[in-house]
Amino acid sequence: MPEDKKAFVLRINPVTLKAIEKWAADEFRSLNGQIEFLLQQKLIESGRIKEKKK
């Protein structure tokens, strides 16, 4: 069973949003998927969570 995910509102400035949308499209991800990917990478990089084994 997949993990439960919680929805929340994110306020973001238009320039940042547009840049992330383009980046997501370049990597064939949804906007939501790209934001989640970036957050996950920074959490791993900072040592706040452990990297998932594939």
C-alpha positions as CSV (number, residue, x, y, z in Angstrom):
1,M,0.0,0.0,0.0
2,P,1.4,3.4,-0.9
3,E,2.3,5.9,1.8
4,D,-0.4,8.4,2.7
5,K,0.3,11.9,1.5
6,K,-1.1,15.1,3.1
7,A,-2.2,18.0,0.9
8,F,-1.4,21.5,1.9
9,V,-1.5,25.0,0.3
10,L,1.9,26.4,-0.8
11,R,2.3,30.0,-1.5
12,I,5.1,30.6,-4.0
13,N,6.1,33.6,-6.1
14,P,5.4,33.5,-9.8
15,V,9.0,33.6,-11.0
16,T,10.0,30.6,-8.8
17,L,6.8,28.7,-9.8
18,K,7.5,29.2,-13.5
19,A,11.2,28.1,-13.1
20,I,10.1,24.9,-11.2
21,E,7.4,24.2,-13.8
22,K,10.0,24.4,-16.6
23,W,12.4,22.2,-14.7
24,A,9.7,19.7,-14.0
25,A,8.8,19.5,-17.7
26,D,12.5,19.1,-18.6
27,E,12.7,16.1,-16.3
28,F,9.3,14.7,-17.3
29,R,7.8,15.2,-13.8
30,S,4.7,16.9,-12.6
31,L,5.0,20.2,-10.8
32,N,4.1,18.4,-7.5
33,G,6.5,15.6,-8.2
34,Q,9.3,18.0,-8.9
35,I,8.7,20.0,-5.7
36,E,8.6,16.7,-3.7
37,F,11.8,15.5,-5.4
38,L,13.7,18.7,-4.6
39,L,12.5,18.7,-1.0
40,Q,13.5,15.0,-0.6
41,Q,17.0,15.6,-2.1
42,K,17.6,18.5,0.3
43,L,16.5,16.5,3.3
44,I,18.8,13.6,2.3
45,E,21.7,16.1,1.6
46,S,21.2,17.7,5.0
47,G,21.1,14.4,6.9
48,R,17.6,14.9,8.1
49,I,16.3,11.7,6.5
50,K,18.1,8.6,5.2
51,E,18.1,7.9,1.5
52,K,15.7,5.2,0.4
53,K,17.2,2.1,-1.0
54,K,16.0,1.2,-4.5
